[in-house]
């Protein structure tokens, strides 16, 4: 069925973006803005593919990419807390540096075959119409990205650790007065968030855009930042935004068959269209005529008001 096939494709293509937005959501909940996402995705995509080719194990490459993502996140938070450097400036510098580094180191891995994750079919569940083939008859990356959505939501919204992270992100001075170490919390949160971002980079080269080439992640890091911000720093809303972007990608691909003369332009449409959609949703949520909508969403998802979370680090 065409609809079912498109649904499966959306879930599959969106897996890397879901992992990235979940990781950045954790970062920004603690008050850290990681603007190195684009560079991190490039270097981790290369790391995952290169190690997978060398070792013959995509799992090892997947984990190593997550570790690289954690190291990049750790660099950002240590530059902020220890060296008192602007985290936004550090993020931009890392994006440029890591992007160029990935191009240099990845020359020997351009468009070569390598190992990939096999499908994981879960009996009975895979036979559920629409949902089954999309979630329970995919490879481990897709299944992992979907499972991480409720896990991240629960950890942030329903645990003591999540409460501490949000307290540090909103008001680190007040949190410190209550006996919480903001620096430690931010380091842990950034390492965890960076790990998920690194896994997202690995998902690009080992799954959705198999292989490696220069600028392999295609500026998806910036769209992930937009999704996180306009998703209200809520794991579920941000993940829905990632799937929404996947729908735009599928539409652009399908339109290419009807407009061959626009084949160079149509793949770019999802990016501005997604940003405009997110802006519209944000304005819609703030409209006086729909003031109940954010409250309903907050009651359902357990989120906070977007204006109170995701703030940058406060200097002492």
N, C-alpha and C positions, 0 to 999 in steps of 0.2 A: 504493500500500500504506500502511495507517495507520501501521505501525511505522516505515517509511522516512520518511514525512512528519513524524512526531514527532521522529525522529533529526535530520532536516534543520533542524527548528525549534529544537531544543536547541542545535545548533552555531551557528545564526544569532543567537539571542537572547543567547547567552553571550559573543559577541564583545567587547562593551564591557567586561564584567567581566574577561575574560581579559587584556585590555590593561592594565586598572587593577592587577590583582594582580601582573602581571609588573613594572610600574613600581614598585609599593610593595615588592616583593621586592628589587629592586636598591637602593632607598632603605635598607631595614632591614639588608641585608647589610653596608652601609657604616657602620651604627650610627645612622642617622637615622630617626626615627619621624615620618612625615608624617600628622598628624591633621587636616590641612586637606582631605582627599580629598573629602569631601562637598561642601564649598564650591567646590573646584576643579572638580569634575564639573559643577556648576551653571553656573559662569561660562564654562567651556570649551564646554559644550553650547550655551549662548547664543551664544558667539563664533563657533563653527563654523556654526551655522544663519544668524546675521545676516550674516556675511561671504559665505556661500554665496548667500543671497538677493540681496545687494547686487551681487556680482560675477558671479553666474550660474555659478560654479565651485565644486562641493563639495570639490574637491581643495584649493583655496586655503583654504577654511574649515577643512578637516581639519588642514592644516599650521599654520595660525595658532592653532588651539586647542592644538596640541602646544606651540607657543612660549609661550603663556600659562601652560600647565602647568609649563613649565621655569622661568618667571619666579617663579611661586608657590613652587616648590621652592627656588629660589635665595634668596628672601626668608627662608624658614625657616632655611636653613643659615647664612646671613650673620648673622641675628639671634642664632644660637647661637654661632658661632665668633668674630664680631666684637664683638657687643654683650653676649655672655654672658647671653642671655635663655633662659628655659626653652623648649625646642622644642615641648614638649607644649602649654604655655599659648599659644604663638604659633600653633600649629596650630588650636586651638579658636577663638581670636579670628578667624583667617582664615576658618574655616568659617562663622562667623556673619556676618562682614562680606561675604564673597563671595556668600553665599546671598541676603542682603538686596540687595546690589548687582545681582545677576542679575535679581531680581524687579523692581527699579526700571528697569533698562536694557532689559529684555525686554518691556515693555508693548506696544510697537508690533509685536512679532513673534509674539504669541500666536495660535496656530492659523491660520497663513497658509501657503499652499503654497510650496514652494521646490524647488530642484534636488536630485537624489539620484544616488547612484552606480549605474551600470548593472551588470548581471551580467557576470561574466568567465567564459566557458566555455572550458575547456581540452580540446581534442579528445582522444578516446580515454580520458583519465583520468576525464572526467565520466560515462562509461558504466559505471564500476566499480559493482557493486551496493552500495547503502547509502552507502559512503564517497564515491563519485564525485559524486553530486548534492549531498552535504552539504559537500564541500570544494572541488570543482573546477567547480561550476556556481552559484557565489554571487557577490556583489559583492566589490569589492576590499577592503573593510573586513574581511569575514569571512575571506577568504583571507590577508590580512596578519596578522590576530590569530593564526591557526593557525600560520603560518610563524614568527612571533616566539617561539613556545614553545621549539622546539629551538635557535633562535639564542641566546636568553637563557640557556638551560641550558648551552649550550656555552661561551658567554662567561664565565659565572660559575664553572663547574666545571672547564673544560679549558684556560683561558688564563692567562697570567701576570697580566693585568689583574684577572681574577676572583680570583686568589690574593691579590693586593694588597688588593682591596676587602674580602675576608673577613678578612684580617689586621687591617685598620684597624677593622672592625666588632667584632672580638673583643677586641683589645687595642691601642688606638691608641698607647699609650706604648711598648710593645715594638716596634710597627711603626716608630715614629719613631726608635728607637734603631738600627734597621737601615737608616736612610737614606730612609725613606718619609715623605712629607709628608701626614699624615692630613687636614689641612684641605683641601688641594687634591684629594685623592682623594674626600672626601665632597662637595665642591662639584660635581665632575664627575659623580659617581654620582647625586646628587640632581637635577641638571639633566637627566640622561638619564632617570631614573625619572619625574621630573615631566613630561617630554615624552610618555612613554607614557601616564601618567595623563590628560594633556590630550587625547591621541588617544582614550582611552576615553570621555571626556566628549563628544567630537565624535561618536563612534560611537552614542551614545544619540540625539542629535538628528538625525543624518543616516542612521540605519539602524534600530535596534531600536524606538525610540519617536519616529518621524519627526515633526519640527516642534519647537515650543517652547511651554511652559506653565510656570507657577510651580511650583516644587518638581518639576521635570521628571524628575530622576534618582531620585526616590522613596526617598531614604535608602540607596541602594545602596553609597555610600561606606563606611558602617560595616560592612556585610556583607563588603565586599572586605577590610577590615582584619582581620576575623575569619578569613577564608579564608587570608590570608597567614600569620597567626600559627599557626593550627592545621595549616596545610600544611607546617610545618617550614621555612619560608623557602626552599623548593625550587621552582623555576619549574614543573616538571612536576606535582608534587603540588598546588601552588596552582591550576594551570590545571585539573586534574581536579576540584578542589573547585568551581571556577567552573562547569564543565559539570554537576556534580552539582546545584548550585543551579538551573541551567537546567532540569533534570529536574523539580525541585520546582515551578518556575513553570508548566511544562506540565501537571503533574498538577493544580495548583490551577485552571487554566483549564478543564480537562476536567471537573472536579468541579462547576463552576458550572452545567453543563447538567443535573446530577442533583439539585442543591440550590439552587434559585432563591432561596430565602429567606435563603441565606447568602452572597449575591453580594458583600456588603460585607466579609465576614470572610475568605472563602477566599483572596483575593489576598494577604492578610497572612500566611497560613500558612507559605509558604516561608522567611520570615525567622527565626522562632523554631525551626522545624524544622531549618533548616540549622545554626543555632548548636548545638542539642542534638546533632545528628549529629556535628559537628566535635568537640564535647566528648567524645562517646562514642568517637570514633576516637582522640583523644588519650589517653584513659584506657586504651583497648585496646592501644595501642602501648606503654604503660608497664607493662602487666600482667606479673607475674612468669611467667605461663603462656605468654606469647608474646614473650619477650625476644629471640627470633631475628628477629621481624618487622622491627623498625627496621634491624637489621644487613643483612637481605636487601634492604630498600628502599634503604639507603645504598649497597650494592654495585651495585645496578642503576642507580640514578640518580646516584650520585656525590655524595650530599648529606652534610651534617654533622648532628650531634646538635642538635635544636632548642634545647636549653638553652644552647648556646655561640654562637648567632648572633642577630643582630637586636637587640643591646644598644644602649641609648641612648648618646649622646655622653658621654665621660668628661671632666670638667673638669680642667684642669691646676691 
